[in-house]
Amino acid sequence: MSALAEKDRLTVNVIKGLVMDAVRKANSGHPGGAMSSADFAYVLFKDFLKYSPDDPKWFNRDRFVLSAGHESTLLYSLLTLAGVLTVDDLKHFRQFGSRTPGHPEQHMTPGVEATTGPLGQGLAMAVGMATAEAMLRARMGEEICSHYTYVLASDGDLQEPVCLGAASLAGLWKLGKLIVFYDSNKVQLAGPTTRCDCTDYRKIFEGFCWSVIDVDGHDHEAIRKAVMQAQLDSSCPTLIIGHTTMAKGTASREGDFETHGAPLPAEEIAATKRKLGLPDDKDFYLPEEAVEHFRTRFPALRAAAAEWTKTFEKKLDADEAFQDLWRITKRSPGNRGFAWPAFEPGSKVATRSAWGKCLYALIEQLPILVGGSADLDPSNQTMKFRETTGDFNTSTPLGRNLPFGVREFPMGAICNGIALHGGLVPFGATFLMFSDYERSALRMSALQQLPVLHVFTHDSFWVGEDGPTHQPIEHVSSLRLIPNMLVLRPAEAIETALCLETALTQTTRPSSLLLTRQNLPVFDPAQLPAVTDGARKGGYVLLDAPGGEPDLIILASGSEVHLALAAAKELTERKVRVVSMPSMELFDEQPDEYKQAVLPRQCTARVAIEAGRPELWYKYVGLDSLVIGLSHFGHSAPAERLAQEYGFTAESCIDRIRKKLAQA
């Protein structure tokens, strides 16, 4: 063995020692997969990964996504060798407040590109990152944006359909700078993969228009050749299938599925360290020799980053178009401003149509806005965006429309990846009913604090004839239950524009914009002046009682605001205030003084109306008050007939309100 190969062997073994010790000290974690993947990850970081040793957020760095997030100790060990983390961080693995949580979290740990753990989503987010890189390379030039996106995936990742859906799109879009290493150790938490999987992933990925390479996942030279071959093939993404052994290097547990999700016993760790040539009496052993060897490329990496900075500054000074683009990509979302189309008061416009008009207006105003619909372009009102900006793939990289097909979950994860990469503003659209399909990606948007725009049309039983399979009931409330998710359900076109602007100015959370299929009257600001700005605060007094002293408050969101207005008009025996509540989250964030002004405590007679689950409204109206909602599945029938059957007509609402008030 050459001296260089011997140093490689030592460093990999040191990584394995750190993995075993971190998991053992925490008494929790996944050592087996981290040890089977160690050879590839080491070779990638040591010999190929382009990054700045001094700036984990350097713009033109290669992105590395540990889709197998349970192997987090492997990534943390590599980041420790790189000087980003410390041995002390490893000693606090899985402890409260540490920089080394159980699964990688991108907003907590420098060097972590994506929060992973829910399997399959890491690879799907990496597709988004590679998409963003290709889009920005076409706009900024290769000298500014040209990097690879690498993924380390496990058997469990590839078993998740979200991974395969995203991979299909990556092949369609010809993302040649996406390179995935599949650590095929053929073992997962519950046992051998043969118990649950007979898939030939070579055939699957070749069918997805990928290049596929098989290697011995422990042979460093074979790994190097595979990565270089993948880099040379820019026509398509590459899957490197690394045939590996679970818990590679352990004294007596190689291939044991129980090493996947449990610490190794102390005696096994000691025996393994002796086998690997490590001192068995030292925990978290990190010799300077291994650190120095790992960092041999640091001078070249620093020089490359410095040269990029010179090139960037020169282009920024000389290229006015690039200067404008860079300024737009770096502008804080909170500083964005928009000019929205005018809507004729009294005309009837579905809020999905209002969104479509606003989206069209954004094409020039926000040139970094990219996204698309899950095969619902006409229904989601993204057709004009598609026709004007064109579909994206690497043959047409300036296209801004992403044709996701019927892939809601991959769509959400890819949008997350685009946001994680930075430089673009992503959106995805589908029916509200199908938010269930992408719910885990929505949750990951919120968990990672990503300002992604999730657009959902057909927001209630007014879908009508499509029936209960397409009529959302629990979905509005379900989205509101996701922490850090901003849910916006506008009542008409003017509110829609304000809600969209609110979403596009978020910095640390995603937004769900919920829109109607049915037409709704556009408010007249001359009669309802509060509509011009009220939606920004989540809830506001749309129509007030004479003298501003109500004895009945009716709250509503979305299309049901119009029912509230109709009820207020007829309930002449009461002094009625109508509160439009497009966003509970925004309203709850307002100062107490404002909330008290909108919902004064002295007015206890309150009603809420929304065509969905009623439970969340009781915090505003009180447990003994009336909430006109839906707690059952729908039916297939014309929407107007359903409104009558379910009690969502003005007459029915008025009757129920009067009966409730009579009981008080």
C-alpha positions, 0 to 999 in steps of 0.5 A: 500500500502506498504512503498516500493510500495508507493515509487515506486508510487511516483517515477513514478509520478515524472517521469510523472511530468518531462515528462509533464514539459519538453514537455510543456516548449519546446512546442513540444513533445509526453507526452501521450505515455511516460506516458503510458510506464512509469511503465514498464520503471521504473520497468526495470531501477529500478529493472532489468537493469544491468549497471554501474552507473559510466560508460554508455559504460561499455562493459557487460551492458544490452542494452535498446533501446527505439524503441518508440523514440518519448517517449524520455522524458521518457528515459531522465527522467530515465537517470536524476534519474540515474545521467547521465543527469541533470534537466537542460538537461530536461529544454533544451529538443528539443533545439539546441545543447542540450543533450536532442534532440527530439528523442534519438541520441546515439552519442549525449546523454550518456545512449542512445544506439541507435538513434530512431525515425523512427518507427520499426528500434529501435526493428530491431537494438535491434535484431542486438544487441542481435545477437552481444551479442550471437556471442560474448558470444560464443567467449568470454565466459559468464563471459565476455559477457552475458547481455540482450537486452531490447526494449520498443516498441509502436503500431507504431513500430509493424505496421512497416514491418521492425520490423516484418521482424527483429522479424522473424529473432530473432525467427529463431536465438533463441535470448533468451536474447532479451526481448521486452515490447510492450506498447499496449495503442491502441492509435496513433497520428491520433486516435485509432489503430482500425482505421488501425490495426486488428492484433493479435500480440500474434499470429504473434509473436508466429508464429515467434517462440517468447514467448508471455506474456500479462500483465497489463502494469501499475501493477508493480508486474505483470511487474516484474513477466513477466520480470523474466519469460522472463529471465528464458526462454533462448530458444527464445525471449520474447514479453511482451504485456503491456496493458496500457492507453495513458496518464495514470495518467492525470486528464482528458485526459487518452486515448486521442489520442491528447496527443500522439503528443502535450503538455498538457495544463498548467491547465491539467498539474496542475490538473494532478500533484495534482492528482498524489500528486505532487506540482502543483506550481513546475516545474521539481520537483525532490525530493531527496526521489525519487532519492535515491529510484531509486538508491537503487541498485547502490551499487550492480550495482557498485559491479557487474561491479567491479567484472566483471573487476576483472574477465576480467583482470584475463582472459586477463592475463591468456587466450592468445586466449581471449587476441588476440580476445579482441585486435582485437575487440578493435583495431581502424579500422584505424589501420587495414591492409590486404593482398589481393588476386592477380589478373592477369593483363588482365584477366576479373573479375567482381568486385563482383567476386573480392569482393568475393575473398577478402571476402574469404581472410578476413575470417582469417584476420578479425575474427570479420567480420560477415554478409550475403546476402539478399537471394542472396548469389551466386549473391553477392558472399558471398557463400564461406563465408557462406560455410566456416564460417557457418550460425549463430543461438544460436545453432551454435553461432560461425557461422558468416553468417547471412541468412537474407532472402529477408529482405533488410531493416531489414538486414540494421537495424540489421547490424546497431545494431551489430555495435552499440553493438560493438566488431564485424564488420557487412556487408550486401549484396544485389543488388544495385536496392534494396538499395531503400528497406533499404534506411532508415537503410542506412541513420540511419547508416550514422546518427549514424556514424556507420562503417557498410559495405553495399555491392551492386552488379549488379550496372548498366543496365548491369544486362541486361535481368532482365529488368528495375525492376532490373537495377539501374539508380538513385541509385548511385547518391541517395546513394551519397546524403546521408550525411556521407555515403562513396560511393565506385564504383571501376573500376576493381579488384585491385580498388575493394580491395583498396575500400574494405580496405578503407571501413573497415578502416572507424571509423565514417561512413558507406560505400556502395560498388557498384560492377559489374555483368559483367566481366572487365579487370584487370589493369596492374600496369606496364602500369597503376602504379597509380592503386596500390594506387590511389583509396584511394584518391577517384579520381586519374590520372589513365592515363595521357596525354604526359608531364602531360599537358592534354587538355581534361580530361575524368572522370569515375567511375566503369565499365565506366572507361574502356570506358574512357580508350578506348576513350583516346586511340582513341582521338589521336588529343587531349592530354587526361587525364583519371581520375578514380573516385571510390569515390566522397566523398574521392576525395572531402576531399582531399587537394585543392592542390591534387584536383587541380593536378588531375583536373587543372583549366586551362583544361576546356575541360572535360567529365564524363561517368557513367551509371546512373544519370548525375547531380552530375558529373557537379560539376567536369566537368562544367555545359556546359560540356558533361556527358554521363549518363542515365536519363531513365529506362532500358529495358529487353535485353542482356546487350551488346544490351543495351550498344549499345542502350544507347550509352555506347560503346567506339565508341558511347562515342568517337563520342559524345565526338568529337561532343561536342568538335567540338561545343566548 
